[in-house]
Amino acid sequence: MSHHFDSPGSRQDSRINICDIYLFNADAPETIVVVMTISPLAGLLSPFTGQLQWNTFRPDTAYEFRFDTNSDAKSDVVFRFIFQGEAHPQTWTLTCLSGAEARDPHATGRELGQGIVNEIATVASLGRVWTGLAGDPFFLDAVAARVCLDKAIQNQEWDVESFSTGASTTGATNVLAIVAELPLNLISTKPFGFYATVSANDHGHWTQVNRCGKPNFAATFNDNPEGSLLYNSTDPDADYDNFAQPVSDLVTQICRVAGSTDQPATYGQMVTNWLFPDVLPFNPQLPASFGFAGINGRRLQDDFGTVVYTLFFNTLLQNKVPPPSDLRAEFPYVAPARPLPTEPAVSVPSRQEE
């Protein structure tokens, strides 16, 4: 499930758990839309704690859109949302940090605007902002995908048809979402990298506790407490050193079982080179698309599941789940909050316990 339930901390407090991020062209020229979704299964019981997942943002916590404009896999421009209040109606404050401030955990940045959760706000010299409860835009049969990969790893059995049954794991669930229009003149008109983080306030020092870049790295390659804690506390510039070997090993192992290449180890190395640093690339001169012709941001309707898993294992692994039919055609684009399922639980992929 992309980054859903990706770490011990995020299983305990869903408000710090980034599910997915998106970046695509806005209606206005020279403007992009960025989306961060948080708190998987919002309003439903957690499969790990038995408690309800949060449907409000955590106050005094930094939810950050981060941009790497000089290709060093560290942030150069940061847009930081901080929420106030424990219950509805929550409010938010948006600040911008650039240059050295973007990498300083003590920096406060320049305030851009304020707003109220569940209301569209227009921020001067920026664009529209919306935050609130939304239908989860993630679409994949994540349980079947996990079973398919486990068969290959544990039983040396490769069954591409079992990768997807067409049932969406999150099709009836909600998340919290932050959606913002950002002008490129505040970021860059040249290619850049994009990722998102959540940081906790430790007496004026921001401590990073969650991070998200390309979809499904966490669920596929980093499904263990030690690895997830390391990933969530570091910047993308350390990704290759920290995670290249386990990624290469898993790709090599599955490619051997699948017989998808006569050089599985070489292909495993190619995947690590593509995957790291774990940021979404975006060229403002090209339309956004997460597809086989290239990864340029990620739209809400892009079939990321087919693309990433086919690239990971050099085999066509088809996501049979269609994009959500309730996505909005206009800002804020994400689906309205959905009626919650009446079943006592929602099936989610297995996760190693902490």
C-alpha positions as CSV (number, residue, x, y, z in Angstrom):
1,M,0.0,0.0,0.0
2,S,2.6,2.5,-1.1
3,H,3.8,4.1,2.2
4,H,0.6,3.2,4.2
5,F,1.6,1.8,7.6
6,D,5.3,2.0,6.7
7,S,6.9,2.3,10.1
8,P,6.4,1.5,13.8
9,G,5.8,5.1,14.6
10,S,3.2,5.6,11.8
11,R,1.3,2.6,13.0
12,Q,1.0,4.1,16.4
13,D,0.0,7.6,15.2
14,S,-1.6,7.7,11.7
15,R,-1.3,11.5,11.7
16,I,2.5,11.2,10.9
17,N,2.0,8.5,8.2
18,I,2.3,9.9,4.7
19,C,0.5,7.5,2.3
20,D,1.3,9.0,-1.1
21,I,2.4,12.2,-2.9
22,Y,1.4,13.6,-6.2
23,L,2.6,16.4,-8.5
24,F,1.0,17.6,-11.7
25,N,0.3,20.6,-13.9
26,A,-2.2,23.1,-12.6
27,D,-4.9,24.9,-14.6
28,A,-2.9,28.1,-14.4
29,P,0.3,28.3,-16.5
30,E,3.7,28.0,-14.7
31,T,1.9,26.5,-11.7
32,I,1.9,23.0,-10.3
33,V,-0.4,21.1,-7.9
34,V,1.1,19.1,-5.1
35,V,-0.8,16.6,-3.0
36,M,0.2,14.8,0.2
37,T,-2.1,12.2,1.7
38,I,-1.8,11.2,5.4
39,S,-3.5,8.8,7.8
40,P,-4.6,5.6,5.9
41,L,-8.0,4.2,6.8
42,A,-8.9,7.5,8.5
43,G,-11.9,6.9,10.8
44,L,-11.5,3.1,10.7
45,L,-9.9,0.8,13.2
46,S,-6.2,0.3,12.7
47,P,-5.2,-3.3,11.9
48,F,-2.2,-2.8,14.2
49,T,-3.5,-1.0,17.3
50,G,-7.3,-1.6,17.2
51,Q,-7.8,2.1,17.7
52,L,-9.5,4.5,15.2
53,Q,-7.2,6.1,12.7
54,W,-7.1,9.8,13.0
55,N,-9.3,12.1,10.8
56,T,-7.6,15.3,12.1
57,F,-4.1,16.6,11.5
58,R,-1.6,16.5,14.4
59,P,-1.0,20.0,15.8
60,D,2.4,21.5,16.1
61,T,3.7,19.1,13.5
62,A,5.4,20.1,10.2
63,Y,3.9,18.6,7.0
64,E,6.3,19.6,4.3
65,F,6.5,19.6,0.5
66,R,10.2,19.5,-0.3
67,F,11.9,20.4,-3.6
68,D,15.5,19.6,-4.7
69,T,16.4,22.1,-7.4
70,N,20.2,21.4,-7.8
71,S,20.2,17.5,-8.0
72,D,22.0,16.9,-4.7
73,A,19.0,15.0,-3.2
74,K,18.5,17.5,-0.4
75,S,15.7,20.1,-0.2
76,D,16.3,23.7,-1.5
77,V,12.7,24.9,-1.2
78,V,10.2,23.8,1.5
79,F,6.5,24.6,1.9
80,R,5.6,23.8,5.5
81,F,2.0,23.4,6.8
82,I,1.5,23.5,10.6
83,F,-2.0,22.8,12.0
84,Q,-3.5,24.3,15.1
85,G,-6.1,22.7,17.3
86,E,-6.9,19.1,18.2
87,A,-10.4,18.9,16.8
88,H,-12.6,20.5,14.0
89,P,-12.4,23.2,12.9
90,Q,-8.6,23.0,12.7
91,T,-6.6,25.9,11.2
92,W,-3.3,25.8,9.3
93,T,-0.4,28.2,8.7
94,L,1.8,27.9,5.6
95,T,5.4,29.0,5.5
96,C,8.1,28.8,2.9
97,L,11.8,28.1,3.5
98,S,14.5,28.4,0.9
99,G,18.3,28.1,0.6
100,A,20.1,27.3,3.8
101,E,16.8,27.6,5.8
102,A,15.3,24.7,3.9
103,R,17.9,22.4,5.5
104,D,18.0,24.0,9.0
105,P,15.8,22.0,11.5
106,H,15.6,25.2,13.6
107,A,14.4,27.5,10.8
108,T,10.9,29.1,11.0
109,G,10.6,30.4,7.4
110,R,8.5,33.1,5.9
111,E,4.7,33.0,6.5
112,L,2.6,32.9,3.3
113,G,-0.9,32.4,4.6
114,Q,-3.5,30.8,6.8
115,G,-6.7,28.8,6.4
116,I,-9.3,26.5,7.8
117,V,-9.4,22.7,7.3
118,N,-12.1,21.7,4.8
119,E,-12.2,25.1,3.2
120,I,-10.5,26.3,0.0
121,A,-8.2,29.3,0.7
122,T,-6.5,31.5,-1.8
123,V,-3.0,32.5,-0.7
124,A,-1.7,35.7,-2.2
125,S,1.2,35.2,-4.7
126,L,0.7,31.5,-4.4
127,G,-2.6,29.9,-5.4
128,R,-5.4,27.8,-3.8
129,V,-4.9,25.5,-0.8
130,W,-7.3,22.9,0.5
131,T,-6.8,20.5,3.4
132,G,-9.2,17.9,4.8
133,L,-10.7,14.4,4.7
134,A,-10.7,12.9,1.2
135,G,-11.2,9.5,-0.5
136,D,-7.9,7.7,-0.8
137,P,-6.6,8.1,-4.4
138,F,-4.3,5.1,-4.1
139,F,-5.6,2.3,-6.3
140,L,-4.1,-1.2,-6.2
141,D,-4.9,-4.7,-5.1
142,A,-2.2,-4.4,-2.5
143,V,-3.1,-7.6,-0.7
144,A,-2.8,-9.7,-3.9
145,A,0.4,-7.9,-4.9
146,R,2.0,-8.8,-1.5
147,V,0.9,-12.5,-1.9
148,C,2.3,-12.6,-5.4
149,L,5.7,-11.4,-4.3
150,D,5.7,-13.6,-1.2
151,K,5.1,-16.7,-3.4
152,A,8.1,-15.7,-5.5
153,I,10.3,-15.1,-2.5
154,Q,9.3,-18.0,-0.3
155,N,8.1,-20.7,-2.7
156,Q,10.0,-19.9,-5.9
157,E,6.6,-19.6,-7.6
158,W,6.0,-16.9,-10.2
159,D,2.3,-16.3,-11.0
160,V,1.8,-12.9,-12.7
161,E,-2.0,-13.4,-12.9
162,S,-2.2,-13.5,-9.1
163,F,-0.7,-10.0,-8.9
164,S,-4.1,-8.3,-9.1
165,T,-7.7,-9.5,-8.7
166,G,-9.1,-6.1,-9.6
167,A,-10.3,-5.4,-6.0
168,S,-9.0,-2.1,-4.7
169,T,-7.6,-2.3,-1.2
170,T,-8.5,1.3,-0.4
171,G,-11.4,2.0,-2.8
172,A,-13.8,2.6,0.1
173,T,-11.5,4.3,2.5
174,N,-10.4,7.9,3.4
175,V,-7.2,9.8,4.1
176,L,-6.3,13.3,5.2
177,A,-5.1,15.4,2.3
178,I,-3.1,18.6,1.7
179,V,-3.5,20.1,-1.7
180,A,-1.7,23.2,-2.8
181,E,-1.2,25.2,-6.0
182,L,2.4,26.4,-6.2
183,P,4.0,28.8,-8.8
184,L,7.2,27.6,-10.4
185,N,8.8,31.0,-9.8
186,L,9.0,30.0,-6.1
187,I,10.6,26.6,-6.9
188,S,12.3,26.3,-10.3
189,T,11.5,26.4,-14.0
190,K,14.2,23.8,-14.6
191,P,13.9,20.0,-13.7
192,F,13.7,19.3,-10.0
193,G,13.0,16.5,-7.5
194,F,10.0,16.4,-5.2
195,Y,9.4,14.5,-1.9
196,A,7.4,15.1,1.3
197,T,8.2,14.8,5.0
198,V,6.5,15.0,8.4
199,S,8.5,16.4,11.3
200,A,7.8,16.5,15.0
201,N,8.5,19.7,17.1
202,D,11.1,18.9,19.7
203,H,11.4,22.1,21.7
204,G,11.9,24.2,18.6
205,H,13.9,21.6,16.7
206,W,12.1,19.8,13.9
207,T,12.8,16.0,13.9
208,Q,11.9,14.2,10.7
209,V,9.7,11.2,11.4
210,N,8.2,10.3,8.0
211,R,9.2,10.6,4.3
212,C,7.7,9.7,1.0
213,G,9.0,9.8,-2.6
214,K,8.3,7.4,-5.5
215,P,5.3,5.0,-4.8
216,N,5.7,1.6,-3.3
217,F,9.3,1.6,-2.3
218,A,8.4,1.1,1.4
219,A,5.9,-1.7,0.8
220,T,8.1,-3.6,-1.6
221,F,11.6,-3.2,-0.4
222,N,11.7,-1.7,3.1
223,D,9.0,-3.5,5.0
224,N,10.9,-3.8,8.3
225,P,11.2,-1.6,11.4
226,E,14.9,-1.0,11.2
227,G,14.9,0.0,7.5
228,S,11.7,2.1,7.8
229,L,13.1,4.1,10.8
230,L,16.3,4.7,8.9
231,Y,14.5,5.8,5.8
232,N,12.1,8.1,7.6
233,S,14.8,10.0,9.5
234,T,17.2,10.6,6.6
235,D,17.4,12.7,3.4
236,P,17.2,11.1,-0.1
237,D,21.0,11.7,-0.6
238,A,21.7,8.7,1.7
239,D,19.2,6.4,0.0
240,Y,21.7,4.6,-2.3
241,D,24.2,3.9,0.5
242,N,21.4,2.8,2.9
243,F,19.1,0.7,0.7
244,A,20.7,-0.2,-2.7
245,Q,21.9,-3.6,-1.6
246,P,18.6,-5.0,-0.2
247,V,16.7,-3.6,-3.3
248,S,19.2,-5.1,-5.7
249,D,19.1,-8.4,-3.9
250,L,15.3,-8.7,-3.9
251,V,15.0,-7.7,-7.6
252,T,17.7,-10.2,-8.5
253,Q,15.9,-12.9,-6.6
254,I,12.5,-12.4,-8.1
255,C,13.9,-11.9,-11.7
256,R,15.6,-15.3,-11.3
257,V,12.4,-16.9,-10.3
258,A,10.5,-15.1,-13.0
259,G,13.1,-15.8,-15.7
260,S,12.6,-12.2,-16.9
261,T,16.2,-11.6,-17.8
262,D,19.4,-13.6,-18.4
263,Q,21.2,-11.0,-16.2
264,P,19.2,-10.7,-13.0
265,A,22.0,-9.2,-10.9
266,T,22.7,-6.5,-13.5
267,Y,19.0,-5.7,-13.8
268,G,18.8,-5.4,-10.0
269,Q,21.6,-2.8,-10.1
270,M,19.7,-0.9,-12.8
271,V,16.6,-0.8,-10.6
272,T,18.5,0.7,-7.7
273,N,20.0,3.3,-10.1
274,W,16.5,4.2,-11.2
275,L,14.9,4.2,-7.8
276,F,17.5,6.2,-5.8
277,P,17.5,8.9,-4.6
278,D,13.9,8.4,-3.8
279,V,12.3,11.5,-5.1
280,L,9.7,12.2,-7.8
281,P,11.5,13.8,-10.8
282,F,9.7,16.6,-12.6
283,N,10.5,18.7,-15.7
284,P,8.2,21.7,-15.8
285,Q,8.6,21.9,-19.6
286,L,6.8,18.5,-20.0
287,P,3.4,17.3,-19.0
288,A,3.1,15.3,-15.8
289,S,2.8,11.6,-16.3
290,F,3.9,8.5,-14.3
291,G,4.2,6.1,-17.3
292,F,6.5,3.8,-19.3
293,A,7.7,6.7,-21.5
294,G,9.0,8.4,-18.4
295,I,8.3,9.4,-14.8
296,N,7.5,13.1,-14.7
297,G,5.6,13.8,-11.4
298,R,2.6,11.7,-10.7
299,R,-1.1,12.4,-11.5
300,L,-3.9,11.1,-9.3
301,Q,-5.2,8.9,-12.2
302,D,-1.8,7.5,-13.3
303,D,-1.5,3.7,-13.2
304,F,1.5,3.7,-11.0
305,G,1.0,0.1,-9.9
306,T,1.5,-1.4,-13.4
307,V,4.4,0.9,-14.1
308,V,6.5,0.5,-10.9
309,Y,6.1,-3.2,-10.5
310,T,6.8,-3.9,-14.2
311,L,9.9,-1.8,-13.9
312,F,10.9,-3.4,-10.6
313,F,10.8,-7.0,-11.9
314,N,11.1,-6.7,-15.7
315,T,7.8,-8.4,-16.2
316,L,4.4,-7.0,-17.1
317,L,2.5,-7.0,-13.8
318,Q,-0.8,-5.5,-14.6
319,N,-2.8,-3.5,-12.0
320,K,-6.4,-4.5,-12.8
321,V,-7.8,-1.8,-10.5
322,P,-9.1,1.2,-12.4
323,P,-8.4,4.8,-11.1
324,P,-11.0,6.0,-8.6
325,S,-14.2,7.2,-10.4
326,D,-14.9,9.9,-7.8
327,L,-11.8,12.0,-8.4
328,R,-12.8,15.7,-8.8
329,A,-12.2,17.3,-12.2
330,E,-11.5,20.6,-10.6
331,F,-9.5,21.8,-7.5
332,P,-8.9,20.2,-5.1
333,Y,-9.0,17.2,-7.4
334,V,-9.0,14.5,-4.7
335,A,-12.2,12.6,-4.2
336,P,-14.7,13.8,-1.5
337,A,-14.7,11.8,1.7
338,R,-16.3,8.4,1.2
339,P,-18.9,6.7,3.4
340,L,-17.0,4.3,5.6
341,P,-17.4,0.6,5.2
342,T,-19.6,-1.2,7.6
343,E,-17.4,-4.3,7.9
344,P,-15.5,-4.6,11.2
345,A,-12.1,-4.4,9.3
346,V,-10.5,-3.6,6.0
347,S,-8.0,-6.1,4.7
348,V,-4.5,-4.7,4.3
349,P,-1.2,-6.3,3.3
350,S,0.8,-8.1,5.9
351,R,3.5,-6.0,7.6
352,Q,6.4,-7.2,9.7
353,E,5.7,-6.4,13.3
354,E,8.1,-4.1,15.2
